[in-house]
Amino acid sequence: MQSANSVESRVISKLTRRVMPFLFLLYIVGYLDRINVGFAALQMQQQLGFNDATYGAGMGIFFVGYFFFQVPSNLVLERVGARRWLGILMVVWGLISSSMALVHTARGFYALRFLLGVAECGFFPGVIFYLRNWFPASSYARTVAWFSTAGPISAVIGSPISGAILKLNSLGGLAGWQWLFILEGLPAIVLGFVVPFYLVDRPQEAEWLRPEWRSWLAETLAREQKSQATVTRAEVWKTLCTGRVWLLAMVYLTVNIAGYGIMLWLPKLIRSLAVSNTLVIGFVAAIPYVAAAVAMVLDRKSTR
């Protein structure tokens, strides 16, 4: 008879090997489609006559769509199931990202950036919700932490690739920035069709888990969800009104302002230092994210 700790260890190990690499790949693709406009701007701004104010407004309007549609998107996810909704979102944002190659006016730029935010807003919180339905509380926080490292890793991988794609300038009559949007939008479309066939909504449906492991996982998660259901609305509001929560929210806000500011403007900053080769710009731009990824991994290990 296996001990509870032994069963938990084996189940979490199996879940991590089966689910996390695929979700990690999806996040890398999504994050890349969100920030690749920073490299596209190296050619796009001059060719379309966009000044920095126009470019900056396009960057910001992405988060307007992201903010207002995040909750509705996740309500839909809960109703139709994570694997279906995440797949739909990926196909939609892949099409929108690739359509950025057709932009020729500021209004078109704003519209597509807004729509990209609407399409992508449900992915990260949707995956967090999905993971909560699979990983017990004892391993959930650590799993989310590892999943979050896909952000800097996408920049490490994507920066040199984006710089290289820009060198396709004039190929087939398209500018390098147009090829950038087209080629980096395609993986999201392809993976969006794979998601419904690879992911499973509930542990009870996971045929790749042993029957006794499925039973243990389903019972453990049901017990945890039952205990969480006892939390009243008044207790939720009391928590939201706590100063510490608002302090953490402000920390998260400022971190994102700094982080996205770097991601979206770093390629232009590097070029301003008399670096004209887009591939070199890509490799230089990846350096901060290498440091970030290493720091995040070391931090996870130190907090075990």
N, C-alpha and C positions, 0 to 999 in steps of 0.2 A: 504493500500500500504506500503510495507516494505521499509525502508530507505536503501540506498546503504551500509552504515556501518553495518546495521543489516544483510543484505544479505552476505556481505563479512565475517562477524564473523561466521555465520552459515556454510558457505561453507568451510572456513578454518578449522573449528572444525570438520566437517564431513570428509574432506580430511585427517586430522591428525589422526583421529580414524581409518579410513579405510586403509590408505596406509602406514603410518609410522611404526606401530608395525611389519608389515611383512618385510619391508625393513630393519628395525632394526635387526630382527632375521637373515636375510640373511647376513648382515654385520658381525654379531657376528660369524656366521659359517665361513665366508670367512677369517676373521682375525685370527680365531683359527687355520685354516689350514695353515696360513702363518707362525705362530710363534710356533706351537707345536713341531717343530724340536728342540727347545731349551730344552724341556723335554726329547725328544727321545735321545738326545745326552748323557744323564746320563747313558744309557746302550749301545747305538749304537756305540759310539766312541770306547769303550773298546772292544766290540765284533767284530767290523769290522777292528780294528786297525787304526782308523783315528786319526791323531794328531790334535792339535788345529788349525794348519795352513790349513789343509784339511777341517776341519769343518767350519772355518771362510770363506774360499773361496766358499764353498757351500752356505753359508748364503748370501754372496755378489752377487753371480751370479744370484740369484733370481731377483735382481733389475736391472741386465743387460737386461734380457728379459722384465721386467716390463717397463723399460725406452724406449726401441726401438719399442715396439709394442703397446704402449698406444694410440697413435694417430690413427694408422691404425684400431685398434679395435673399436674406437669410430666412425670412418667413416663408418664402417660396421654397427654399431648400428643405426646410423642415417638412413641408407639405408633400413635395414630389420625390424627396430622397436625394442624398448627397451625390451619389454617382451620376445620376441623370443630370442634375442641375449643374454640377461642376463641369461635366462634359459640354453642356450647352454653352456655359459661360466661356469656356476655352475656345470653342469654335467661333463664337461671336467676337470675342476680343481679338482673335487671330485675324479674322476678316477685317475688322476695323483697323488693326495695326498695319496690315498689308495695304489697306486703302489709303493710308497716309501718303503713299507714293503718288496719289492723284492730286494732292493738295497744290493749289496755285494761288490761293488768296488767304488773307488773314482770317476771314470768316470761316472758310473751310477748315483751316488749321484749328481754330477754336472749337468748331463743332465736333470734329473727330476726336480731339483730345478730351472733350467733355464726355462723348459717348464711350471712349476707352475707359474712363473712370467709372462710368455706370456699369460697364461690362465686367471690369476687374474687381469692383468693390466687394463682391460676394465671395471671392476666392479664398483669401487668407482667413477671414472669420469663419467661412464655411468649412475649411480644412480643420480649424481649431475645434469647431463643433463636431466634426467627423471624428477627430482623434479622441474627443471626450467620450464618444459612444463606443470606443474600442479599448482605450487604455485606462486601467484603474487609477485611482488617485495617487497611489504610491509611486507610479511611474509617469503620470501624465505631465507634470511640470518639466521633468527632464526631457521627455519626448518633444514637447513644444520648443524647448530651448535648442535642441539639436535641429529641429525643423527650421528654426529661425536663422540658422547659419547659412541657409541657402541664399539669403539676400546678398551678403558680401561675396559669396562664392560665385554667384551669377555675374557679378561685376568683374571678378578675376577672370572668368572664362570669356565673358562677353566683350570686354573692352578690346582685347587684341583682335577678336573676330570682327567686331564692328569696324575697327580701324582698317582691317584687311578688306572688308567688303566695300568700303568707300573707294578703294583703288579700282573698282570695277567701273569707274566713271566713264560714261559715253558708250559702254558696252550695250549693244542692241538698241542704241538710241536713248537709253535711260541714264540718268545721273547716278552717281554712287549712292547718294542718300535715298534715292528711290529703290535701288536694289537692296539697301539696308532694311527698309521697312518690309519689302516683299519677302525677302529670304528669312528674316527673323520673325515674321508673322506666321509663316507656314508651319513650324513645329507645333504651335498652339492648336492650329486647325487639325493636324494629324492626331495629336495626342488627345484632343477633345473627343474624337471618335473612338479612341482606345479606352478612355476612362470608364464608360458604362460596362465594358466587358471585363475590365481588370478589377475594379473596386467592387466591394460588397457592402451593402448598407448596414447590415447587422451581423453580429457574431454568430447568431443562430443559422445564418445562411452560408457561413464560411466552410465549404467542404474541404479546404486545405488544412483545417484544424481537426485534431482528433475529437471524437464525440465527447469524451470526458473533459477535454479542454474547453470545448464550446460550452458545455454545461457549467463548468466552473466560472468561466468568464461572464456568461450571461447572468448567473446568480450574483456574482460580485458586483457587476455594474448596476443591476437592479436594486441591490441593497444600498449602494451608494446614492443612487438617484432617489430612492425613497427617503433617505435621511435628508437630502437636499430639499425635497418637496415640503418639508416641515418649516422651512424658512418663510416667514410672513412678509407681505409687501411692506409693512411698516419697518421691519428689520432691514430690508433692502434700501429703503429711502434713508434710514438712519445711517447706513454704511456710506451711501453716496454723499451724504452731508458731512462726513468726517473730514477734517482738515488734512489728514494724512493721505486720503484718497485724492484730494485735489492737488496736493503737493506732487504726488506721483504722476498725476495727469499732466501737470505743468512740466515735469521732467521729461515725460514722453513726448510732449509737444515740442519742446526746445530741441530735443535730440533729433526728432524728425525734420525740423526746420534746418538744422545744421547738416544733417545727413543728406537730405535731398538737394540742398543748396550745393553741396560738394559734388554729388552725382551728376547733376544737370548742367553745372557750369565748369566742371574741372577740365573737360576736353578743350573748351575755348580758352581757359586760363593757361593751359600747357602750350597751346598754339601761340598765345601772346608772348611766350618766352622764346620766340623765334624757332619753334619746332614745327616744321611744315609737313613732314612725312606722317600720314594718318596712322600707319601701322606702329610707328614709334610712339605716337601719342597714345595709342591703345595700350601698349605695354607699360608706359609710364603711368597712365591712369589706373592701371590694375594694382600698382604698388600699395596704395593705402588700403585696398580691400584684402590684399594678402595679409597685411598686418592685422586687420580687423578680424578676419576669419581665424587666424592663429590665436589671437587674444580671446575670442569667443570659445574656442575649443579648450584652451588652457583654463579658462574660467569655469567651464562646465566640469572639468576634471577636479579642480580645486574645491568645488562645492559638493562633491559627492560625499 
